[in-house]
Structure formats: C-alpha cells, structure tokens
Amino acid sequence: MKSNGSDLLYTKNLFKFFDGLTALNGVNIRVKDNRVTLIIGPNGSGKTTFINTVSGFYKADEGHVYFEGLEITNKPPHEIYQNGIVRTFQIPQPLKKLTVLENLLIADYNPGESVVGSLLPGWKKYEEDLVERAFDVLKFLKIDHLWDNLAYQLSGGQLKLLEIGRAMMTDAKLIIMDEPVAGVNPVLAKSILDRIKELKARGYTFLIVEHRLDLVLPYVDYIYVMANGSVIAEGVEEDIMSNREVIEVYLGDTGGRT
Ligand SMILES: Nc1ncnc2c1ncn2[C@@H]1O[C@H](COP(=O)(O)OP(=O)(O)OP(=O)(O)O)[C@@H](O)[C@H]1O
C-alpha cells in the first residue's frame, strides 16, 4: 500500500439536515493516507453523522465525498465498502451467537455460499486460506486463544478487537471507528490502540471518533474539532489543545468529560 500522506478521503462542503436541524454545516475534512485522523467535539456536534455520511449510511444533502480521488458521494454502503472503506459496527446480536472465528470467516466475501461456488475446484483451498488468514488476524490481535468462544462471552474491549479483525478480513484501506475505546478498561484500551498503531505501520488509514482524549491523543496524527455541525479547528495536538475556541466550546460543553 502507498503511504505518502496524500488525501485518501476528503469532503467538500458536506451538508446533512434532519428536519430543519443542520447536523453537517459545510464540512471539509481530509483524511491523509496512512495516518490516524481523529474527530472530536461535544455531544451532538455531528461526528457520527459525518462518518455515517461518508460511509454511505446517510445521504448527504449537499456537498461531495472523494475517496482515492474518485467521487463516492451518496453511493450505497456496500459499494463504498467494496471500494475499501470499512466502518466498524458493534457486533449485532445474531452474530454474538457465533464463535469468534466464525465472525471473522463471514466478514469476508464468501463464494462458497453459493452452490456453484462450492463446486468450484478452488473452493477447498479458498476455505483453508480463509481460516489461515482468520487465525493470523486473531494472533495479531492477541485474541487467538478465544477463537472458539461465542462472541457474547467476550468483554467490551475484546469485542472491539473483533470488530477490527472483521475489518482486517476485508480489503479495507480506510477503517472508520466510532469510539473504539469507549467503556473499555485502560489496559485493553491501550492494547486496541497499539494494534491500530501497528496496522498503520502496515499501511492502513484510520478515521476515529473518540471522547477519551487521554488515551487516544498519543496515537493520532491529526485532529478535527467539530461543534454544531461545523469544523471549528484542525491541526496537530499542540495546536488543538492550545486553541481558545476549542477549550471554550469543547471542554466547556463536556464538563471535563475528557
Ligand atoms: N437519524 C437522525 N435523525 C434525526 N436527527 C439526528 C439523526 N442522527 C443524528 N441526529 C442529530 O444530528 C445532530 C448530530 O448528531 P451526531 O450523532 O452526529 O453527533 P455526535 O457529535 O456524534 O454526538 P455524540 O458525541 O453524542 O455521539 C444531533 O442533534 C442529533 O440529534
């Protein structure tokens, strides 16, 4: 994968309205290739709306989204996913009844699901390769010992690692995560963030929304601050933490939550 710090994803004047509420108010955000970009902001500032809009789960009302130089605005989520953008989600209830390994195996496109696919001579080899790849992912995440556990038996932090694992099983270039360490104990949170750092070293790009600044800041390369649907500041940690407007709007509003 290339790692030249060019714009992997960027938006131009993105707007999203909900019944008269302006959730995104002309947002311009650039996610550089092979970097960890963080979006912060008070509750209701539009962070989740932004990631849902760029990943196709919400339709933009105005503006544009570009990925690898091509416009992907308002393409359906599966098409955006096939382009290499994976937005991680909490493992849904039905999948929690499957094992950790099964959760990884079904994260990938599976030609064996069709009768025709299962008759193809290459299928067995494909299946073996897939299991091997899944175990590599589990080892990398240091949860290989849990491979046969049902997902509902995992802790919150282990489930987050499984979400990352599911993204790794696809051809993701950009992994978008909403609050990857929220509610996770500090030891496991550090383990999750260390894995993100190692994945960056392997060429992945991350866009993260997270309130736990104490934990994530050492891992991020660039920060956007949103308030009321707009980007009010951007820069590296030093710029953001000394920005008066950020201190007033963000820290004031969260009441020291960070
Ligand atoms: N599906 C929706 N329908 C109606 N309003 C919505 C919807 N999704 C978000 N909103 C509104 O848009 C605004 C931005 O919400 P959003 O969830 O993007 O904020 P956020 O910055 O992610 O907040 P938090 O930190 O609490 O997750 C809020 O006023 C919210 O109520």
The ligand as a MOL file (V3000), in Angstrom:
LIG
                    3D

  0  0  0     0  0            999 V3000
M  V30 BEGIN CTAB
M  V30 COUNTS 31 33 0 0 0
M  V30 BEGIN ATOM
M  V30 1 N -31.0220 9.8230 12.3120 0
M  V30 2 C -31.1720 11.0310 12.8610 0
M  V30 3 N -32.3780 11.6420 12.8450 0
M  V30 4 C -32.5490 12.8670 13.3720 0
M  V30 5 N -31.5670 13.5880 13.9540 0
M  V30 6 C -30.3530 13.0240 14.0090 0
M  V30 7 C -30.0840 11.7220 13.4660 0
M  V30 8 N -28.7720 11.4280 13.6610 0
M  V30 9 C -28.2410 12.4930 14.3010 0
M  V30 10 N -29.1900 13.4450 14.5060 0
M  V30 11 C -28.9750 14.7540 15.1340 0
M  V30 12 O -27.8690 15.3620 14.4920 0
M  V30 13 C -27.0570 16.0510 15.4420 0
M  V30 14 C -25.6470 15.4960 15.3770 0
M  V30 15 O -25.6430 14.1940 15.9510 0
M  V30 16 P -24.3830 13.2240 15.9400 0
M  V30 17 O -24.8420 11.9150 16.4960 0
M  V30 18 O -23.7780 13.2350 14.6040 0
M  V30 19 O -23.4250 13.9520 16.9750 0
M  V30 20 P -22.0960 13.4020 17.6580 0
M  V30 21 O -21.1240 14.5180 17.5620 0
M  V30 22 O -21.7180 12.1070 17.0560 0
M  V30 23 O -22.5520 13.2130 19.1640 0
M  V30 24 P -22.0760 12.1350 20.2890 0
M  V30 25 O -20.7100 12.5400 20.7200 0
M  V30 26 O -23.0920 12.2910 21.3580 0
M  V30 27 O -22.1240 10.7630 19.6470 0
M  V30 28 C -27.7100 15.8610 16.8020 0
M  V30 29 O -28.5070 16.9970 17.0750 0
M  V30 30 C -28.5680 14.6360 16.6060 0
M  V30 31 O -29.7040 14.6540 17.4440 0
M  V30 END ATOM
M  V30 BEGIN BOND
M  V30 1 1 1 2
M  V30 2 1 2 3
M  V30 3 2 2 7
M  V30 4 2 3 4
M  V30 5 1 4 5
M  V30 6 2 5 6
M  V30 7 1 6 7
M  V30 8 1 6 10
M  V30 9 1 7 8
M  V30 10 2 8 9
M  V30 11 1 9 10
M  V30 12 1 10 11
M  V30 13 1 11 12
M  V30 14 1 11 30
M  V30 15 1 12 13
M  V30 16 1 13 14
M  V30 17 1 13 28
M  V30 18 1 14 15
M  V30 19 1 15 16
M  V30 20 2 16 17
M  V30 21 1 16 18
M  V30 22 1 16 19
M  V30 23 1 19 20
M  V30 24 2 20 21
M  V30 25 1 20 22
M  V30 26 1 20 23
M  V30 27 1 23 24
M  V30 28 2 24 25
M  V30 29 1 24 26
M  V30 30 1 24 27
M  V30 31 1 28 29
M  V30 32 1 28 30
M  V30 33 1 30 31
M  V30 END BOND
M  V30 END CTAB
M  END
